[in-house]
Amino acid sequence: MNEPSLCVKGLAVRYGRRRVLSDVSFEFGGGSLVSILGRNGSGKSTLFRSILGLIPYEGEIRASGRATRNMNASERARIFAYIPQSHENASAHTAFEMVLMGTSSGLGFWSTPGRREVVRAMGALEEAGIPHLSERRYDRLSGGEKQLVLIARALAQDASILVMDEPCSSLDYGHQIRVMGCARRLAGQGYLVMLSTHNPEHALSFADQAMLLMDGKVGKPGAPSEVLSVAALERMYGVPLGPVSMGGMGAVRTTRIAGCSFAGS
Amino acid sequence: MSARYSARFALMAGLFISVFLLSMSVGRYPVPVSSVLKALLPMTGEGELASQVETVLYRVRFPRVLLGALVGAGLSCSGTVYQSIFQNPLVSPEFLGASSGAALGAAFAILNGFGYRTISLCAFITGLVAVGLVVLVNTRSRINRILGYLLAGIMVGSLCSAGISYLKLIADPNNSLPAITYWLMGSLASARREDLVFAAPLILSGLLFLFLMRWRINILSVGEEEARSMGVDVRLVRGGAILGATFVTAACVSVSGVIGWIGLVVPHFARFIVGADCRRSIPASILLGGALLPATDDFSRMLSTSEVPIGILTAFVGAPFLLFLILHERREL
């Protein structure tokens, strides 16, 4: 895998007349897990969708040194892999079939996956720690299992930048730890993993860097312990955070080692 | 393909061939299956067939059964493709107005006393035009693409239905009105060799096109944004799939009239047997649809002294079957 990097300069997105993101700039390198936090409607999903080229944007996005604006879908798919929130309206494909779809960017328009793609998909299921789910129907999996299948699909895609949109939303605590542990492990393997979360504890426990998104603008990225100060969180979420909350975060920090090791890192 | 699915495909292929041979055999003038085989594969038997048997098989049954198989396969495959690209299990080939457009064209041609071939041609062209109108409206709309197709399809379908009602209103009640009404109910009773020559190349080329696109269609079935993020050119794939499915539907309807339910129910049955992956569900729906429609047509010609339009029977068979699937496999739908 090439050393991934993502450089965003002056990114702005509008929905009609409403400006959702303005003057967003940041740069991240490979081998790191970046956690993006923000209130509902702050523009986290819009930021990801613009990075993935799913919506029009102003400004410049460069991935591994290349401008992405004029890339076609296939070229983008070799750089970015998208891991959406696991969906309820899921199709009846098996987990293996879902993961196999991730191998498509290397196939011709009329081609179907062959032995090489099958091997890659099986390898991705192994890497995500879920080979036992391969024959299960995706729509019958639990939320956490679905999320791991989507991560495996992203791995099969062979992209170097993984974009995860609120991967832990509606997951129970155990699955949250599993999914975050998996993301942590992938960052350790050299991927640039960007994920959005509503939970500061995830950033504090698993991320290398954190970045706040407020009213369409990003704050300066940095170490989670510096960025996610009580004052910054109070300002962003508009609620007072007392010593109890900080104690809670401390408690979660102690689960970091257990969580990572549980996920196999 | 795993052994499990290979066995299922072998069974479906067996069913297709069995129904085909049986449909050639049964009727008011029964012909033994051995004679059918001798007629289809001359090297398999000795002696010559009676001229009466040859006439029944070659001139009457063969065009009808083969056309039934092609129409069933075409409508079922189109239904599978539509349901996949719109991620909606309730979508059928009528969804984008191909059937109602074709019906309007056919009604217009019948009313004006056009010949048999011209009626088919009119139906085929207006079916394509109706879907073209839906696509055009949708490219101009700014709402969600799938919702846009749904609303535009309903709108164009309603326009065509209004047009058909008007044509029926002004049609000669003794001549063209019954013809229009009978055509709208769908039937293979008047199938002839010329229909095969007209429709078979269109249906087969459309089926081949959709079969070759099956993997891209499969990826599109998980959603537009996800498909794009996996490198799929969504516009190209969706446009190609709609074009192919519409082409096949219009060709089917132009020679058989409006036959409902097949395109809605068979895709569910195919997924029930081989799963949701379009690499399997598309060929499975072709085999199953190709077997189901000739089988239903057998009943339509043998149920009573006068033929029952096949569209009525497909509804009688299709609706309970869909209910069975809903009760048996709730999460499939």
Interface residues (C-beta under 8 A of the other chain):
Chain A: R49 L52 G53 L54 N72 A73 S74 E75 R76 A77 R78 F80 A81 Y82 P84 H87 N89 S91 A92 H93 T94 E97 M98 M101 G102 S104 S105 L107 F109 W110 S111 T112 P113 D139 R140 R153 Q157
Chain B: Q87 L212 M213 R214 W215 R216 N218 I219 S221 V222 G223 E225 E226 R228 S229 M230 G231 V232 D233 V234 R271 G275 A276 D277 R279 R331 E332
